[in-house]
Amino acid sequence: MKIVLFGKNGQVGWELQRSLAPLGELIAISASDQAFCGDLTNLAGIAQTIRQISPNIIVNAAAYTAVDKAEQEYELAQIVNSEAPGVLAEEARRSNATLVHYSTDYVFSGDGSEPYREIDAAQPLNVYGKTKLQGEKNIIASGCSYFIFRTSWVYSIYGNNFIKTILRLAQQRDRLTIVDDQIGSPTGSELIADITAQALHSLRYQPEASGLFHLVAQGYTSWFEYAQFILAHARSVNFPLTVQSEAVLPIPSTQFPLPAMRPLNSRLATHKLEDQFQLKLPAWQAGVTRALTELFHKQHVS
């Protein structure tokens, strides 16, 4: 099996290099790669890359993820998040390959409090969500074999994310205000990568197993509660913090306005994924604890 991975240097792409390597010959590409075009703004270039490599599996872990900036850079977000996945899908169909693509909870409006299912109507609130939804539609319309995994609140020990931001701010400031009315599931890139590998392995005996799936850790929390969890762990290992517990305060989204609107309800139902692949997804706390342990160990070692 030959696998090509786009976006090898992102949070998910970094972990995918590990999880996909045992499945076959892995060719991992970044946007600045010299041997092959991995720049998703170059549509002809990425099509040529697929034709040169002729893979059995195409994994797209690259995306335009600057949610607020996308409000002003619609065309760029559209090319990377919508048009490029469509090109990859067409090449997958042409060569009879399977495409793996990652999408987001931001395709939903965030109304109510029930977890969204894959069949629920998508109504994105911002440009990022709209371009990601169009990317999904382009893949499905192509007729290729595909896995689309919608995920949320992604973190890892590699790259920039909420965990690292909270720890940095908690060292720099004596007061933190954090949104408490957006609810979702912190999901580790390691988990996403491992489930991806399991799904691809299943193709060997379930060739019809493609489709759209929600892939998030179990359980839900707010950004405020998530931050409290991170800081409590930091204190338990004597990580130096400036902010005191009583100076970490919850606020509504209306008090923290941003260029792009965020869904208040980012709960995603994962029954379809768990049933299809006979697995049980872990609680979000387990993955975050593991990431924090690794981060603090690295800091201690260095």
C-alpha positions as CSV (number, residue, x, y, z in Angstrom):
1,M,0.0,0.0,0.0
2,K,1.3,3.4,-0.9
3,I,0.1,6.4,1.1
4,V,0.7,10.1,0.4
5,L,0.2,12.6,3.3
6,F,-0.3,16.3,2.7
7,G,0.3,18.7,5.7
8,K,2.9,16.6,7.5
9,N,4.0,19.5,9.7
10,G,0.6,20.3,11.3
11,Q,-0.6,19.0,14.6
12,V,-2.5,16.1,13.0
13,G,0.0,15.6,10.2
14,W,2.8,15.2,12.7
15,E,1.0,12.3,14.4
16,L,-0.2,10.8,11.2
17,Q,3.5,10.3,10.1
18,R,3.8,7.9,13.1
19,S,0.4,6.1,12.8
20,L,0.4,5.6,9.1
21,A,4.0,4.4,8.7
22,P,3.2,0.7,9.6
23,L,0.5,0.5,6.9
24,G,2.7,0.7,3.9
25,E,5.0,3.1,2.0
26,L,4.4,6.6,3.4
27,I,5.3,9.7,1.4
28,A,4.8,12.7,3.7
29,I,4.7,16.2,2.1
30,S,4.7,19.7,3.5
31,A,3.7,23.0,1.7
32,S,7.4,23.8,1.2
33,D,8.5,20.3,0.0
34,Q,10.9,20.4,-2.9
35,A,10.5,16.9,-4.3
36,F,6.7,17.1,-4.7
37,C,4.1,19.9,-4.6
38,G,2.3,20.0,-1.2
39,D,1.0,23.5,-1.5
40,L,-2.8,23.3,-1.5
41,T,-3.0,26.8,-3.2
42,N,-1.4,25.2,-6.3
43,L,-4.2,23.0,-7.6
44,A,-2.4,21.8,-10.7
45,G,0.6,21.1,-8.6
46,I,-1.1,18.8,-6.1
47,A,-2.9,17.0,-8.9
48,Q,0.5,16.4,-10.5
49,T,1.8,15.1,-7.2
50,I,-0.9,12.5,-7.0
51,R,-0.3,11.4,-10.6
52,Q,3.5,11.2,-10.0
53,I,3.1,9.1,-6.8
54,S,0.1,7.1,-7.8
55,P,-0.9,6.3,-4.2
56,N,-3.6,3.9,-2.9
57,I,-4.4,6.3,-0.1
58,I,-4.4,10.1,-0.1
59,V,-4.5,11.8,3.4
60,N,-5.1,15.5,3.5
61,A,-4.1,16.9,6.9
62,A,-3.5,20.4,5.4
63,A,-6.0,23.2,5.8
64,Y,-6.5,26.9,6.2
65,T,-7.2,27.1,9.9
66,A,-6.9,30.8,10.8
67,V,-10.6,31.2,11.7
68,D,-10.6,34.9,12.3
69,K,-8.3,35.8,9.5
70,A,-10.5,33.8,7.1
71,E,-13.1,36.5,7.4
72,Q,-10.8,38.8,5.4
73,E,-9.1,36.1,3.3
74,Y,-12.1,34.3,1.9
75,E,-10.5,33.5,-1.5
76,L,-7.4,31.9,0.1
77,A,-9.5,29.9,2.6
78,Q,-11.8,28.8,-0.3
79,I,-8.9,27.5,-2.4
80,V,-7.3,25.5,0.4
81,N,-10.4,24.3,2.3
82,S,-12.8,23.8,-0.6
83,E,-11.2,23.6,-4.0
84,A,-8.0,21.7,-3.1
85,P,-10.0,18.8,-1.4
86,G,-12.1,18.7,-4.5
87,V,-9.0,18.3,-6.7
88,L,-7.6,15.6,-4.4
89,A,-11.0,13.8,-4.6
90,E,-11.1,13.9,-8.4
91,E,-7.6,12.5,-8.5
92,A,-8.6,9.8,-6.0
93,R,-11.6,8.8,-8.1
94,R,-9.5,8.8,-11.3
95,S,-6.8,6.5,-9.8
96,N,-9.2,4.4,-7.7
97,A,-7.6,5.6,-4.4
98,T,-9.2,6.4,-1.1
99,L,-9.1,10.0,0.2
100,V,-8.9,10.8,4.0
101,H,-9.9,14.4,4.8
102,Y,-10.5,16.3,8.1
103,S,-13.3,18.7,8.8
104,T,-14.7,20.6,11.7
105,D,-17.5,21.2,14.2
106,Y,-17.6,24.7,12.8
107,V,-19.8,23.4,9.9
108,F,-22.7,23.6,12.5
109,S,-24.5,26.7,13.8
110,G,-24.2,25.5,17.4
111,D,-27.9,25.8,18.3
112,G,-29.3,23.8,21.2
113,S,-27.5,21.4,23.4
114,E,-27.8,18.0,21.7
115,P,-24.8,16.4,20.1
116,Y,-24.8,16.9,16.3
117,R,-25.1,13.7,14.2
118,E,-23.5,13.3,10.8
119,I,-27.0,13.6,9.1
120,D,-27.9,16.9,10.9
121,A,-28.1,20.0,8.8
122,A,-24.9,22.0,8.6
123,Q,-25.2,25.8,8.9
124,P,-21.8,27.3,9.4
125,L,-21.5,30.7,11.1
126,N,-18.2,31.8,9.6
127,V,-16.1,31.7,6.5
128,Y,-13.8,29.0,7.8
129,G,-16.9,26.7,8.5
130,K,-18.4,27.6,5.1
131,T,-15.2,26.7,3.2
132,K,-14.7,23.5,5.2
133,L,-18.3,22.4,4.5
134,Q,-17.9,23.1,0.8
135,G,-14.8,21.0,0.8
136,E,-16.8,18.1,2.3
137,K,-19.4,18.5,-0.5
138,N,-16.8,18.6,-3.2
139,I,-15.3,15.3,-1.9
140,I,-18.7,13.6,-1.7
141,A,-19.8,14.9,-5.1
142,S,-16.6,13.5,-6.8
143,G,-17.7,9.9,-6.3
144,C,-14.4,8.8,-4.9
145,S,-13.9,6.5,-1.9
146,Y,-13.4,8.7,1.1
147,F,-13.3,9.1,4.9
148,I,-14.2,12.5,6.1
149,F,-13.6,12.9,9.8
150,R,-15.1,15.9,11.6
151,T,-13.3,16.8,14.7
152,S,-13.0,19.6,17.2
153,W,-10.8,21.5,19.7
154,V,-7.7,19.8,18.4
155,Y,-4.5,19.8,20.5
156,S,-1.1,18.1,20.7
157,I,2.2,18.5,22.3
158,Y,3.4,19.7,18.9
159,G,2.4,23.1,17.4
160,N,0.2,25.8,18.9
161,N,-3.1,25.1,20.7
162,F,-5.3,26.0,23.7
163,I,-3.3,24.0,26.2
164,K,0.0,25.8,25.4
165,T,-1.7,29.2,25.2
166,I,-3.4,28.8,28.7
167,L,-0.1,27.7,30.3
168,R,1.8,30.6,28.7
169,L,-0.8,33.2,29.7
170,A,-1.1,31.7,33.3
171,Q,2.7,32.4,33.6
172,Q,2.4,35.9,32.2
173,R,-0.8,37.3,33.8
174,D,-2.3,37.6,37.3
175,R,-5.9,37.4,35.9
176,L,-7.5,35.3,33.1
177,T,-11.0,35.6,31.7
178,I,-12.1,32.6,29.6
179,V,-15.3,31.9,27.7
180,D,-17.7,29.5,29.5
181,D,-20.7,29.2,27.1
182,Q,-19.0,27.3,24.2
183,I,-19.2,23.6,24.7
184,G,-17.1,20.9,23.0
185,S,-14.7,18.0,23.2
186,P,-11.0,18.6,23.4
187,T,-9.5,16.0,21.0
188,G,-5.9,15.0,20.7
189,S,-4.2,14.7,17.3
190,E,-2.7,11.4,18.5
191,L,-6.3,10.0,18.9
192,I,-7.3,11.4,15.4
193,A,-4.2,9.8,13.9
194,D,-4.7,6.4,15.5
195,I,-8.4,6.2,14.5
196,T,-7.4,7.2,10.9
197,A,-4.9,4.3,10.8
198,Q,-7.5,1.9,12.2
199,A,-10.1,3.1,9.6
200,L,-7.6,2.6,6.7
201,H,-6.6,-0.8,8.0
202,S,-10.3,-1.8,8.0
203,L,-10.5,-1.2,4.3
204,R,-8.6,-4.5,3.8
205,Y,-11.7,-6.4,5.0
206,Q,-14.4,-3.7,4.8
207,P,-13.8,-2.0,1.4
208,E,-17.2,-0.4,1.6
209,A,-16.5,1.3,5.0
210,S,-16.0,4.9,3.6
211,G,-18.1,7.8,4.6
212,L,-18.5,10.9,6.9
213,F,-17.8,10.4,10.6
214,H,-17.6,12.5,13.8
215,L,-14.3,11.8,15.5
216,V,-13.9,13.5,18.9
217,A,-13.0,12.3,22.4
218,Q,-15.8,11.4,24.7
219,G,-17.5,13.9,27.1
220,Y,-18.0,17.7,26.8
221,T,-16.6,20.7,28.6
222,S,-16.4,24.5,28.2
223,W,-13.3,26.5,27.4
224,F,-13.4,27.8,31.0
225,E,-13.6,24.3,32.5
226,Y,-11.0,23.0,30.1
227,A,-8.6,25.8,31.3
228,Q,-9.3,25.0,34.9
229,F,-8.5,21.3,34.3
230,I,-5.2,22.3,32.6
231,L,-4.2,24.7,35.4
232,A,-5.2,22.2,38.2
233,H,-2.8,19.7,36.6
234,A,-0.1,22.3,36.3
235,R,-0.4,23.1,40.0
236,S,-0.3,19.4,41.0
237,V,3.2,19.1,39.4
238,N,4.4,22.4,40.8
239,F,4.5,24.1,37.4
240,P,5.2,27.8,38.1
241,L,2.1,29.9,37.5
242,T,1.5,33.6,38.1
243,V,-2.3,33.5,38.1
244,Q,-4.1,32.3,41.2
245,S,-7.1,30.0,41.0
246,E,-9.6,32.7,42.1
247,A,-8.3,35.0,39.4
248,V,-9.4,32.7,36.6
249,L,-12.9,33.9,35.7
250,P,-15.6,32.8,33.3
251,I,-17.2,35.2,30.8
252,P,-19.8,34.8,28.1
253,S,-18.8,34.9,24.4
254,T,-20.4,38.3,24.1
255,Q,-17.7,39.7,26.3
256,F,-14.9,38.3,24.1
257,P,-15.9,39.5,20.5
258,L,-13.9,38.1,17.6
259,P,-14.1,38.7,13.9
260,A,-15.6,35.2,13.3
261,M,-18.6,33.9,15.2
262,R,-18.1,30.5,17.0
263,P,-20.8,27.9,17.6
264,L,-21.9,27.7,21.2
265,N,-22.7,24.0,20.9
266,S,-19.8,22.0,19.4
267,R,-21.0,18.6,20.8
268,L,-20.5,15.9,18.1
269,A,-22.2,12.4,18.4
270,T,-19.7,9.6,17.6
271,H,-22.0,6.5,17.6
272,K,-21.6,6.0,13.9
273,L,-17.8,5.9,14.1
274,E,-17.8,3.6,17.2
275,D,-20.3,1.2,15.6
276,Q,-18.6,1.1,12.2
277,F,-15.1,0.3,13.6
278,Q,-16.1,-1.5,16.8
279,L,-14.2,0.8,19.1
280,K,-14.7,2.9,22.2
281,L,-13.4,6.5,22.2
282,P,-11.6,7.6,25.4
283,A,-12.7,10.5,27.6
284,W,-11.2,13.9,26.7
285,Q,-9.6,14.1,30.2
286,A,-7.5,11.1,29.5
287,G,-5.9,12.6,26.4
288,V,-5.4,16.0,27.9
289,T,-3.8,14.5,31.0
290,R,-1.4,12.5,28.8
291,A,-0.5,15.6,26.8
292,L,0.1,17.7,29.9
293,T,2.3,14.9,31.4
294,E,4.4,14.9,28.2
295,L,4.7,18.7,28.1
296,F,5.7,19.0,31.7
297,H,8.2,16.2,31.3
298,K,9.8,17.8,28.3
299,Q,10.1,21.1,30.2
300,H,11.6,19.3,33.2
301,V,14.1,17.5,31.0
302,S,15.1,20.6,29.1
